Amino acid sequence: METIRAEHVARLLRTEDGDPVLIVREGRAEVVDAARLDDPRYRGALRVASRGDIMPSGGQEPTREETEALARRLDSAVSHLGG
């Protein structure tokens, strides 16, 4: 079962306020502002990527296919961490 889906990557890329990061917490992916990671409820969350980490150079948003491929790669990387 996938944890990170294309919708998570798309939300990360669309979020321009603050410093958005994609995290996995309690088995679920979510996009939050990096400043919130100091909050105790995010203790133990895995920081997967920031918007800047995955935004293509030139600032153009990736296509749906590229977003889906990126989500698959991120999901695969996360799933192999506990291995």
C-alpha positions as CSV (number, residue, x, y, z in Angstrom):
1,M,0.0,0.0,0.0
2,E,1.4,3.4,-1.0
3,T,2.0,6.1,1.6
4,I,3.0,8.9,-0.7
5,R,0.7,9.5,-3.6
6,A,0.7,12.0,-6.5
7,E,-1.8,14.2,-4.6
8,H,0.8,14.7,-1.8
9,V,3.5,15.7,-4.2
10,A,1.1,18.1,-6.1
11,R,0.0,19.7,-2.8
12,L,3.7,20.2,-1.8
13,L,4.4,21.8,-5.2
14,R,1.3,24.1,-5.0
15,T,1.9,25.3,-1.5
16,E,3.8,28.6,-1.7
17,D,3.2,29.9,1.8
18,G,5.9,29.3,4.4
19,D,8.4,26.5,3.9
20,P,6.3,23.4,3.0
21,V,7.7,20.0,3.6
22,L,6.3,16.5,2.9
23,I,6.4,14.3,5.9
24,V,5.3,10.9,7.0
25,R,3.9,10.6,10.4
26,E,2.2,7.6,11.9
27,G,2.1,5.9,8.5
28,R,0.5,8.8,6.7
29,A,1.9,11.4,4.4
30,E,1.1,15.1,4.8
31,V,2.4,18.5,3.8
32,V,3.1,20.9,6.6
33,D,5.1,24.1,7.2
34,A,8.6,23.2,8.3
35,A,8.3,25.5,11.3
36,R,5.5,23.2,12.6
37,L,8.0,20.3,12.9
38,D,9.1,21.6,16.3
39,D,5.6,21.0,17.6
40,P,5.5,17.9,19.9
41,R,2.7,16.3,17.8
42,Y,5.2,16.0,14.9
43,R,7.9,14.3,17.0
44,G,9.1,11.3,15.2
45,A,7.9,12.5,11.8
46,L,10.1,11.6,8.8
47,R,10.9,14.7,6.7
48,V,10.8,13.3,3.1
49,A,11.3,16.4,0.9
50,S,10.7,20.2,0.8
51,R,9.1,22.1,-2.1
52,G,12.6,23.3,-3.0
53,D,14.0,19.8,-3.1
54,I,11.6,18.6,-5.8
55,M,10.6,21.8,-7.8
56,P,12.2,21.5,-11.2
57,S,14.7,24.1,-12.2
58,G,13.0,26.9,-14.0
59,G,10.0,26.8,-11.6
60,Q,7.6,25.1,-14.0
61,E,5.3,22.7,-12.3
62,P,5.8,19.1,-13.5
63,T,3.2,17.3,-15.6
64,R,0.8,14.9,-14.0
65,E,2.9,12.0,-15.2
66,E,6.0,13.5,-13.7
67,T,4.2,14.1,-10.4
68,E,3.0,10.5,-10.3
69,A,6.5,9.2,-11.1
70,L,8.0,11.3,-8.4
71,A,5.4,10.1,-5.9
72,R,6.3,6.5,-6.7
73,R,10.0,7.2,-6.2
74,L,9.5,8.9,-2.9
75,D,7.1,6.2,-1.7
76,S,9.6,3.5,-2.7
77,A,12.4,5.3,-0.8
78,V,10.3,5.7,2.3
79,S,9.1,2.1,2.2
80,H,12.7,0.8,2.0
81,L,13.8,2.7,5.1
82,G,12.5,0.3,7.7
83,G,13.6,-2.7,5.8
